[in-house]
Amino acid sequence: MKKWLIIGGGIQGCTMASYLRKRLGINETEMTIVDLKDKPLMNWRLFTKRVGMSYLRSPSIHHLDPSPFALEKFAKQNGCKDHLHFHAPYDRPDLQLFNQHCDEIFEQIDIEKSWVQGRVVALTKSNHHWIVTLADGTDFHAENVVIAIGLSEQLNWPEWAKEGKKSGANIAHVFDDKEPTITDSVVIVGGGISAAHAALQWSKLRPNKVTLLPRHPLTVHQFDSDPGWLGPKYMNKFSKIGCYEERRKVIKTARHPGSLPSELKTEIERHRKLGTLQVKIDEVIEIQRDTLLLKSGGDLTTSGILLATGFEQKPPGMDWLQTLIQTYCLPCASCGYPIPKPSLEWEEGLYLLGALAELQLGPVARNISGARRGAERIISSF
Ligand SMILES: Cc1cc2nc3c(=O)[nH]c(=O)nc-3n(C[C@H](O)[C@H](O)[C@H](O)COP(=O)(O)OP(=O)(O)OC[C@H]3O[C@@H](n4cnc5c(N)ncnc54)[C@H](O)[C@@H]3O)c2cc1C
């Protein structure tokens, strides 16, 4: 019997593992992390590499170690010069430095000794503990389970793109497992930070052959929600909202999806003026072979289309969580998302983190800061 089992070894699950080991003194044999992938943070590494992101949007105190200044300390110990590895404003760290710091944490907590590769397909209760069942039939027993699966299994494919793919158009999602094969011109659909990064990356590879196609003018926000959501400024009021439909509305209004920091917009503008990148504000309504038909009445012909359209916003994991919800009558809001307690406990010994916990953690739940806040809440009840 394990003391703790974490489902999902992405940013959320690995932060939880780090807090359990470093703050709660759980040892590596008392904890198991189950993930589809063979190593921690595989989605994070793939997605950030795919869009060519070189530094984070979030500040240096947002990382996976419980100690807020651990990343800065790690940088100093490794002789990193602040002005080269942390970017103004808000000291946003280099992706490479951030990833090296994650690796250092994983070594410190011997994460590979807790790691199990597999797909969780069921969760059942037995005499005050949980049984976690994998697709190959293996069972794990644990006193406490944390579900930390993200949205990454549900890439957002607009209807026209699904139809286009079926009829053989060269369309890929920027976060597909497989590398896209685009040999000439490329249209990048989307207007947020991932679309902007991808457009800059592709315009270096294919100058003059890249079009960024956002639905609306590029919108600048330094962060994907106001920093007031990181603390009592907004969270006190949010936590007092008793109606979960209202909480969902507040989260939706607070988030800035499809936005980007100002320096990225400046960089896009620079490339546009140089002519290495075209930016066209329009919306695809249909695709015919290699031609995109646009809402404005115009069209765009291209040899490849890359979707930077994010993830579907429905709650993740419902293919197996639905049975759990029905069996144990677990509370969910009308948006389909779970309603855990403020401690993030959903049922005795069963906790949620990340997207699944956002009706308690608010708009930052899915980010690194949300992982820290969530892990803190979970361990503080022990
Ligand atoms: C390009 C990009 C840049 C970002 N930059 C920042 C930033 O600068 N700062 C910030 O705070 N946030 C940033 N974010 C947002 C956020 O931090 C990430 O999306 C975060 O990685 C989400 O973590 P997660 O653990 O929820 O999801 P994931 O990383 O997808 O991890 C979930 C894990 O669960 C596993 N899993 C799912 N279902 C099962 C199952 N049934 N059984 C077993 N395992 C399962 C998956 O294999 C996966 O490894 C960025 C996101 C992207 C895409």
The ligand as a MOL file (V3000), in Angstrom:
LIG
                    3D

  0  0  0     0  0            999 V3000
M  V30 BEGIN CTAB
M  V30 COUNTS 53 58 0 0 0
M  V30 BEGIN ATOM
M  V30 1 C 3.6980 26.3860 -24.6630 0
M  V30 2 C 3.2600 26.6170 -23.2440 0
M  V30 3 C 3.9070 27.5250 -22.4510 0
M  V30 4 C 3.5060 27.7370 -21.1140 0
M  V30 5 N 4.1850 28.6320 -20.3620 0
M  V30 6 C 3.8310 28.7870 -19.0630 0
M  V30 7 C 4.5780 29.6790 -18.2090 0
M  V30 8 O 5.5170 30.3350 -18.6380 0
M  V30 9 N 4.2000 29.7590 -16.8990 0
M  V30 10 C 3.1460 29.0440 -16.3790 0
M  V30 11 O 2.8640 29.1450 -15.1900 0
M  V30 12 N 2.4220 28.2260 -17.1750 0
M  V30 13 C 2.7440 28.0880 -18.4900 0
M  V30 14 N 2.0110 27.2330 -19.2720 0
M  V30 15 C 0.7690 26.6050 -18.7290 0
M  V30 16 C 0.9430 25.3710 -17.7960 0
M  V30 17 O 1.9750 25.5070 -16.8720 0
M  V30 18 C 1.0790 24.0950 -18.5400 0
M  V30 19 O 0.0490 23.8980 -19.4420 0
M  V30 20 C 1.2000 22.8980 -17.5870 0
M  V30 21 O 2.1980 22.1420 -18.1600 0
M  V30 22 C -0.0290 22.0410 -17.3700 0
M  V30 23 O 0.3840 20.9920 -16.5130 0
M  V30 24 P -0.4640 19.7040 -16.2440 0
M  V30 25 O 0.3390 18.8930 -15.2930 0
M  V30 26 O -1.8510 20.0770 -15.8820 0
M  V30 27 O -0.6120 18.9990 -17.6850 0
M  V30 28 P 0.3960 18.0510 -18.4970 0
M  V30 29 O 1.7380 18.6590 -18.5690 0
M  V30 30 O -0.2790 17.7090 -19.7560 0
M  V30 31 O 0.5130 16.7740 -17.5500 0
M  V30 32 C -0.5640 15.8920 -17.3440 0
M  V30 33 C 0.0000 14.4990 -17.3620 0
M  V30 34 O -1.0500 13.5950 -17.0620 0
M  V30 35 C -0.8480 12.4270 -17.8060 0
M  V30 36 N -2.1290 11.7330 -17.9270 0
M  V30 37 C -3.2820 12.1840 -18.4490 0
M  V30 38 N -4.2520 11.2540 -18.3570 0
M  V30 39 C -3.6970 10.1790 -17.7410 0
M  V30 40 C -4.1760 8.8840 -17.3530 0
M  V30 41 N -5.4420 8.5160 -17.5590 0
M  V30 42 N -3.3130 8.0380 -16.7680 0
M  V30 43 C -2.0180 8.3780 -16.5300 0
M  V30 44 N -1.5170 9.6000 -16.8630 0
M  V30 45 C -2.3440 10.4770 -17.4600 0
M  V30 46 C -0.2830 12.8950 -19.1440 0
M  V30 47 O 0.4770 11.8930 -19.7590 0
M  V30 48 C 0.5690 14.0870 -18.7090 0
M  V30 49 O 1.9300 13.7750 -18.5890 0
M  V30 50 C 2.4000 27.0180 -20.6020 0
M  V30 51 C 1.7330 26.1000 -21.4260 0
M  V30 52 C 2.1510 25.8950 -22.7230 0
M  V30 53 C 1.4090 24.8900 -23.5650 0
M  V30 END ATOM
M  V30 BEGIN BOND
M  V30 1 1 1 2
M  V30 2 1 2 3
M  V30 3 2 2 52
M  V30 4 2 3 4
M  V30 5 1 4 5
M  V30 6 1 4 50
M  V30 7 2 5 6
M  V30 8 1 6 7
M  V30 9 1 6 13
M  V30 10 2 7 8
M  V30 11 1 7 9
M  V30 12 1 9 10
M  V30 13 2 10 11
M  V30 14 1 10 12
M  V30 15 2 12 13
M  V30 16 1 13 14
M  V30 17 1 14 15
M  V30 18 1 14 50
M  V30 19 1 15 16
M  V30 20 1 16 17
M  V30 21 1 16 18
M  V30 22 1 18 19
M  V30 23 1 18 20
M  V30 24 1 20 21
M  V30 25 1 20 22
M  V30 26 1 22 23
M  V30 27 1 23 24
M  V30 28 2 24 25
M  V30 29 1 24 26
M  V30 30 1 24 27
M  V30 31 1 27 28
M  V30 32 2 28 29
M  V30 33 1 28 30
M  V30 34 1 28 31
M  V30 35 1 31 32
M  V30 36 1 32 33
M  V30 37 1 33 34
M  V30 38 1 33 48
M  V30 39 1 34 35
M  V30 40 1 35 36
M  V30 41 1 35 46
M  V30 42 1 36 37
M  V30 43 1 36 45
M  V30 44 2 37 38
M  V30 45 1 38 39
M  V30 46 1 39 40
M  V30 47 2 39 45
M  V30 48 1 40 41
M  V30 49 2 40 42
M  V30 50 1 42 43
M  V30 51 2 43 44
M  V30 52 1 44 45
M  V30 53 1 46 47
M  V30 54 1 46 48
M  V30 55 1 48 49
M  V30 56 2 50 51
M  V30 57 1 51 52
M  V30 58 1 52 53
M  V30 END BOND
M  V30 END CTAB
M  END
